[in-house]
Amino acid sequence: MEKKDFEAWLDNISITFLSLTDLQKNETLDHLISLSGAVQLRHLSNNLEILLKRDFLKLLPLELSFYLLKWLDPQTLLTCCLVSKQWNKVISACTEVWQTACKNLGWQIDDSVQDPLHWKKVYLKAISRMKQLKDHEAFETSSLIGHSARVYALYYKDGLLCTGSDDLSAKLWDVSTGQCIYGIQTHTCATVKFDEQKLVTGSFDNTVACWEWSSGAKTQHFRGHTGAVFSVDYNDELDVLVSGSADFTVKVWALSTGTCLNTLTGHTEWVTKVVLQKCKVKSLMHSPGDYILLSADKYEIKIWPIGREINCKCLKTLSVSEDRSISLQPRLHFDGKYIVCSSALGLYQWDFASYDILRVIKPPDFSNVSLLGFGEIFALLFDNRYLYIMDLRTEKLISRWPLPEYRKSKRGSSFLAGEMSWLNGLNGQNDMGLVFATSMPDHSIHLVLWKEHG
């Protein structure tokens, strides 16, 4: 048949075919297939696959493809990346999908990074680290050995750990190497805090002292408490040091001269924790940038204004039970916006602007669990057997790490959290260094450290 005659015939057949019912169309196709040979059947098979299996990622505009991909979970997306090079290219370029997946894992997101491949790699790294946490493989342990008597006081900052012992010494350790950088002779240390130049110690001898690391010399001695000093904090900008004692008082000192500026009364139990911090929220009682002092005993947390003035009155007293049937644990977290403390009833979070209780978190068997660190995404907790990580968005424990028989302390100075930034969300850089430290019965210090990424 000539081409011109064939095209006319085909047009007539097409018009007739389109006028048939679906059943008649099917019967026509069945008849034509029965008349076809091998060449025609192979041609039909190849074209049916193309017609029936449309590659929507290839055919759709990119923005519509991204919209559809948002409805898939990351694990399915990773599987889809194996379909073809084209699919892998499109899915890997969907920045928002991978950023959302990272956020859901508790990962910090830097929106300024726009490289699409970067976020897929970040997600793969994030899911690997979270799997390590779930499988109890994210940490490793080591020990610091050097003291000859009970280690009571611990303080950590910027990769350095300070330890105060009943052997009348304080030591400064580089956690990454396990090496002792400084060792100086002191009094018995119930609490310590340091910076690059100096060490401040609170002692069972009822005094506070300031020491120079380089020479070991005592540069200041603060006398006035009539009970052991369990907690100290200071601020060079204010030239203020605060101390909490077993004599039920908080004292405010001039850091440079050792002069007692004020004695804050009102506690009816040992003051086991004092925190000096800048306020980050506005309320009727304080403004952002104001310095605030928190002091805690067995039952209450008291909030004081602090500055260069001598006189200050308690702004607010917080507690978890009016009849004092429930005691607070000696671990207090304050970041300028929220106050967090644990008790046998659970983990309490107060809004600092209003002093209202925002929530009470009650994990299973919380009566034996203590607070170490609290962030926007994660909380670090521990009990007699394990170190725990809680996802604060779900209030579920997502990881645990076994602990040895460490030396117990009712006043909470013989254990502490290390690096804290990861509690606001991991970012692939802050999951390193010290996680937890505690003193042991053999006078060593047990360290839990982030294991490097595999």
Buried (B, 14 or more C-beta within 10 A) or exposed (E): EEEEEEEEEEEEEEEEEEEEEEEEEEEBEEEEEEEEEEEEEEEBEEEEEEEEEEEEBEEBEEEEBBEEBEEBEBEEBBEBBEEEEEBBEBBBBBBEBBBBBBBEBBBBBEEEEEEBEBBBEBBEBBBEBBEBBEEEBBBEBEEBEBBEEBBBBBBBEEBBBBBBBBBBBBBBBEBEEBEBEBBBEBBBBBBBBBEEEBBBBBBBBBBBBBBBBEEBEBBBEBEBBEBBBBBBBBBEEBBBBBBBBBBBBBBBBBBEEBEBBBEBEBBEBBBBBBBBBBBBBEBEBBEEEBBBBBBBBBBBBBBBBBEEEEEBEBBBEBBBEEEEEBBBBBBBBBBBEBBBBBBBBBBBBBBBBEBEEEEEBEBEEBEEBBBBBBBEBBBBBBBEEBBBBBBBEEBEBBBBBEBEEBBEBEBBBBBBBBBBBBBBBBBBEBBBBBBBBBBBEEBBBBBBBBBEEE
